Amino acid sequence: MKNIQRTLMILAITLMAMSLQGCLTSVVTAPVKVVYGAGKLAVKGTAAAVRAVVPDGDDKKKEDKQSDSDHKEQQPEQTQQPQTTP
């Protein structure tokens, strides 16, 4: 009788420990998600501050794209005519 009670007690403890592993995962990953979110916000804020201090960064890219498209529009298209042999 004592062996049965001991076996049931060990089984109950094992089942409780296994069922709590899901909760343990949630408890451990929650702070990681918070730190990740805070770090992501800090990086975005820093990037925005750098863009505010250095205003020419985006303008140069836009000017380059516009000058490339203007340059392409100014060039006349060359068409090849088929050569005929007599």
QUIBELPE-V627590 format. One record per backbone hydrogen bond with DSSP energy under -1.0 kcal/mol. CO is the residue of the C=O (numbers start at 1). NH is the residue of the N-H. If there is no record, write none. Layout:
co = <CO | CO>
nh = <NH | NH>
This chain:
co = <1 | 2 | 3 | 4 | 5 | 6 | 7 | 8 | 9 | 10 | 11 | 12 | 13 | 14 | 15 | 16 | 20 | 21 | 22 | 23 | 24 | 25 | 26 | 29 | 30 | 31 | 32 | 33 | 34 | 35 | 36 | 37 | 38 | 39 | 40 | 41 | 42 | 43 | 44 | 45 | 46 | 47 | 48 | 49 | 50 | 56 | 58 | 59 | 60 | 61 | 62 | 63 | 64 | 65 | 66 | 67 | 68 | 69 | 70 | 71>
nh = <5 | 6 | 7 | 8 | 9 | 10 | 11 | 12 | 13 | 14 | 15 | 16 | 17 | 18 | 19 | 20 | 24 | 25 | 26 | 27 | 28 | 29 | 30 | 33 | 34 | 35 | 36 | 37 | 38 | 39 | 40 | 41 | 42 | 43 | 44 | 45 | 46 | 47 | 48 | 49 | 50 | 51 | 52 | 53 | 54 | 60 | 62 | 63 | 64 | 65 | 66 | 67 | 68 | 69 | 70 | 71 | 72 | 73 | 74 | 75>
